[in-house]
Amino acid sequence: MHPELHRFLSRYIGAVALALAPVIFTAFVSMPLNLARHPGEQAVVGQAWKHMT
């Protein structure tokens, strides 16, 4: 691979990863807070359903 292409691709992939990291982290942290439980857990039967907005 050409050195300039390798440098460009490594910088491009790094920039994309750095841009997506906060988005993925925010979604991972905020989903249990909005659902009032973790996504894999069963919902409590008596718990009132709350809209996410």
C-alpha positions as CSV (number, residue, x, y, z in Angstrom):
1,M,0.0,0.0,0.0
2,H,1.2,3.5,-0.8
3,P,2.5,5.3,2.3
4,E,0.3,8.3,1.7
5,L,-2.8,6.2,1.3
6,H,-1.9,4.3,4.5
7,R,-1.5,7.5,6.4
8,F,-4.8,8.9,5.0
9,L,-6.7,5.8,5.9
10,S,-5.3,5.6,9.4
11,R,-6.2,9.2,10.1
12,Y,-9.6,8.8,8.5
13,I,-10.5,5.7,10.6
14,G,-9.1,7.4,13.7
15,A,-11.3,10.5,13.1
16,V,-14.4,8.4,12.5
17,A,-13.7,6.3,15.6
18,L,-13.2,9.5,17.7
19,A,-16.5,11.0,16.4
20,L,-18.5,7.8,17.1
21,A,-17.1,7.1,20.5
22,P,-19.1,9.8,22.4
23,V,-22.3,8.8,20.5
24,I,-22.0,5.1,21.4
25,F,-21.1,5.9,25.0
26,T,-24.0,8.3,25.4
27,A,-26.5,5.7,23.9
28,F,-25.0,2.9,26.1
29,V,-25.3,5.0,29.3
30,S,-28.6,6.7,28.7
31,M,-30.7,3.7,27.6
32,P,-30.9,2.1,31.0
33,L,-31.8,5.5,32.5
34,N,-34.7,6.0,30.1
35,L,-36.0,2.5,30.4
36,A,-35.5,2.4,34.2
37,R,-33.8,-1.0,33.7
38,H,-31.2,-2.6,31.6
39,P,-32.3,-3.6,28.1
40,G,-31.9,-7.4,28.8
41,E,-33.8,-7.4,32.1
42,Q,-37.5,-8.2,32.4
43,A,-39.8,-5.3,33.0
44,V,-41.5,-5.2,36.5
45,V,-45.1,-6.1,36.0
46,G,-46.5,-3.5,38.4
47,Q,-44.2,-0.7,37.1
48,A,-46.1,2.1,35.3
49,W,-45.0,2.5,31.7
50,K,-43.2,5.8,31.1
51,H,-42.8,7.4,27.7
52,M,-39.2,7.9,26.7
53,T,-39.6,11.6,25.5
